[in-house]
Amino acid sequence: MWPGFGENSRVLKWVLERCNGTADVIETAIGKMPTLDGIDFSGLDMADEDIANLMRVDTEGWLAELAGIEEYYATFGNHLPEELTKQVQALRERLESSQQAVA
């Protein structure tokens, strides 16, 4: 869906706008993301539906990925900083909560 590597500067522009405090954001289960019109898609032949799909949070995909992250973290045993475990748990809770809100 993404038009290609050469268009990544559009995302970087949004990141810099975020750093400057001028970008609009929406709060999602995975953190702050651009609004639907937050990234400059001008000059690209992209349907509104494709842009909306690019900007959506794939909750199921993230939850599936979390299982792999937790498995990887388990390989560190007691050497893994507790904060990393807390962050993954908090992410899981936000994802599951957003999943229930949609259902």
N, C-alpha and C positions, 0 to 999 in steps of 0.2 A: 504494500500500500504506500509506504513512504517513497517519495519520488526519487530518492537516491542520495548517496553519500555527499554529493556536491551541494545538497540543500540543507545540510546540517547547520550551516551558518544561521539559518532561520531560528533554530532552537537556541543556538548560542546567543543570538540577539535577545531572545526572551530571558535567558539566564542573566545577561548583563542588565536588562531592565529590572529584573527581580533584585539584583544587587543594589541598584539605584533606587529601589522602592517605587518604581513607576509602573510595574507590570500588574495586571489584574490576575488574581489566582482564585482557584476553588480548592477547598479543603476536601481531600479524599482519604480513603483508608490507608493509602500508601504515602500520603503527604500532600503538599501543595503542588497543584498542577496548573497549567495555563487554562484560561477560559477558552471556549470554542473559538473566539476570535483573538486569542492572546498571541498566537503565532501568525506571522505574516505569510499567508499562502498566496499572495497576489502574484499574478503571472504564471501560476501553475494550473494545469488542467486537471483539477481535482473536484469531484462532486462533494457537496455538503455532507452527504452520507458517509463518504470515505473519511472526511476530516473528523466527523463525530466518532467514527469507529476508531480512528487513531487515538483520540483523546479519552476514550473510555478505559476504565479500570477493569481488567479481566480478573475478577475475584476468584473464579475457579482456578485459573492458571496460577495466580499468586499463591493460593492455598496449596496447590500441588507442588509448587516450587519450595514452599516453606518446609515441606516434609523432607526434601533433599538437604536443605540448609540445616535443619535440626539433626539429621543423620550425620552430616559432615561435622557439625559442632560437637557431637557426641564423641568423635574420634579424639578430641583434645582432653577429654575427661575433666579432671579438676584444674587443668591449666587454662581453661577458657574463662576469660573475664566474665563475671556475673552479669555485668551490664549488657553484654551481647545476648545472653539468654533472655534477659528482661525485655530487650528490644524486640526479639523474635516473638516472644509471648504477647507483647503489646500489639504487634502487627497482626498476629493471628486473631486476637480479640477484636481489633478494628475491622478486619476483613469479614469475620464471622458476623459481627454486628451489622455491617453494611449489607451482607448477604441476606440476613433476616429482614432488614428494612425493605428490601426489594420484593421479597416473597410475599 
